[in-house]
Amino acid sequence: VAQHVTIMDGASGAILLCDDCETPIPPASMSKLMTILVVLEELQAGRIRPDTRFSVSEYAWREHGSSSGGSTMFLPLNSQASVADLIRGVIIVSANDACVVLAEGIAGSEAAFVERMNRRAQELGLRTARFQNVTGVDDPNHVISSADLARLARHIMIAFPDYYRLYGEREFRFNNITQQNRNPLLGAFAGADGVKTGHTDASGHGLVGS
């Protein structure tokens, strides 16, 4: 049984059902919605381009790459990847290494990028959002409510419809490795087109579905 439930009308943003939906909870990888929003706004502003390439640091590779046990797009150490591929890695297969490479490439460090995530969340009125990292790995101070996750997802759908379509893609191939989208609704539920799953020990299982 889900402990924190928000059902929102996508067209109006009205919350139709709230079951403990404004309580801050650990969001796991669902917090990557905020990571991606900051990246997409950088693209929109022209500060980066889809073909901009960022380097894979030792931190991104060691802590969040293929040996980390978390979600990854298997970025090789010291390689370079395009923003377009990194975005697909984050959106389709929830790649932690891609999140860190984007953060370091855009802001210089994960910590500096996280400051921007928190600032944007407050500007958007997501009052429960407190981010400590770009991946959603467990941290007791990394929280957001299910209602604010719904508001955030709706904002991405409206502001970036072209990139939102990536959430419905079923697989992603990179570095000769093909991975499936983890969203169990895709292909199993008519009309399902996103958005984001999450799972850690602290958060349990979570889903923002559309």
N, C-alpha and C positions, 0 to 999 in steps of 0.2 A: 504494500500500500504506500503510495507516494505521501510524503510528509509535508511537502510545500508545493501547492498547486496554484497555478495561474492559468486561466483560460481567457484569452484576449481576442476580441474582434479585430482582425487585421486591418479592416478598412477604416474603422473609426478610432481604434486604440482603446476602446472601452473595455474594462475588465468585467467579464461576465461571471467569473467564479474566482473567489479568492479563499484558499484554505491555507492559512498561515503564510500568505504570499509576500508580506512585507518584511519578514524576518530575515536578517542577513545570514547566509549559509555559505559553506565552502563550495564553490562552483566547479572545481576541477577544470577540465578543458573547455567548459562553456564560457569561461572568462576570455578565451581566444576571440570571441566576438568583439571585445573591446580592443584587443591587439590588432585585429584586422581593420577595424574602423579607423584607427590612427594611421595605419598604412595607406588605406584607400584615400584618406583626406590628404596625405602627402602627394599621392598621385594626382588627385584633383587640383591641387595647388601648383602642380608642375615642378615640385622640388625633386621628385624622382620620376622615372619613366618605366614602363614595363620591361624594357631591355637594359635598364640599369643593373649592373652586376655587383654583388656584395661577396666578400670573402668569408670563408668558414673558419672561425677562430678555434683555437684549441678548447676553449671553454664550451662553445656551442657543440663541438664534436664530442668531447669527452663526457660532459655532463648530460647532454641531451641527444646524442647520436645513437648509432646502432648498438653500442654496448651498454646503453643506459637502462634498457628494459622498458622505456617509455615509448610513446608514439614517435616515429621518426620517418624522414624521407631518405635516410641513408646518404646524407651529404658527406663526401670525402673531406678529410682534414686538409686545410689550405687550398681547397678548390674554390671556384667562384660559381655562383648561381644567379640567374636572372630574377628580378623582382617578380616577373610573371610566373615563373616556376615555383618560387618560394610561396607566393600567395596561394597557388593551387595546392601546394603541399600542406599548408595550414588549413585551408578550407575543406579539402576532400579527405585527407588522411590524418588531420590533427597533428601535424609534425612539430614536435617540440624544438628540434634543431632549427627548422625554418623560422620559427618565432624569434629565436635568439639572434639568428643571422640578420633578420630584418631589423630587429631592435638595435643591434650594434651598428648596422650600416646606416640607419636613419639618425639615431640619437647619440651614437658613440659608445653607449653602454646600455645594458639591460636596465640598470637603475634609473638612468636619465629618461629612457623610454617609458618606464613605469610611472614616472612623475607626470608625463604627458597623458598617459591613460587616465590617471586619477583626475587631472585637471579637466579633461574632456568629459569625463563621467559627471563631474559636478556641474559643468556648463550645460549638459544635457538634462540635468535635473534628476540624475540617478543617485538619489541621496544615500542609499545603503552601500554603494560601491566603494570598496577599499582594496586596491590591488597591491600586491607585493612582488609579483613576478609576471612574466609575459606568457607563461605556459599553463598556469593553474595548478602547479605542483603544490602539495599541501603546505600551508602556512596558516597558523591560527588567526593571523590578522588579514588574510586574503579572503574577502567575503563579498557577496552581493545577494539581494533577494531574488526570488523567482519572478516577481513582478517587474523588477528592474531589468532582469535578463530579457523578459518579453518586450519591454519598451526598447531595449537596445537592439534586439533582433528586428523589430518593426522599423526602427530608424534606418538600419542598413538596407532593408528591403526597399524603402521609399527613396533613400538618398543615392543608392548604388545598385539599381536594378540589373545592370549588365553583369556586375560581379556577383550579385546575389545568385544568379543562375548556376554558378559553380557549386553551390551547396547541394544541388540536385544531381551532380555528376556521380556516377556509380563507381568509378575507379580512376586511379592516377598511376601513371608509369613514369619512373625517373630512375636513372642510373641502372637501367635494365631490370628494375624490380617493379612489378605491378602490384598495387595494393587496392583493396576494396574500401569504399566509403563505409564507415561504421554505423551510419544511421539505419536502424532496423525498419524504419517506416518506408524507406525508398524501395519501390517495387512491390511492397507488401500492402500498401494502403493507397487507394486511388487518389491522385492529386497531391500526394506528399512531395514536397520540393526542398526540404531542409529540416532542421537547420544545424544543430550541433549536439553531440553527445558529450558526456563527461563521466569519468570514473576515477576515483582514488580511494584509498582506505578511509580517509576522513569524510569524504563527501558521499560515498556510496555511488549509486548509479543515478545519473541525471540526463534529461533530454529537453532541449528546446525544439519542438516540432512545429512544422507548418504544413 
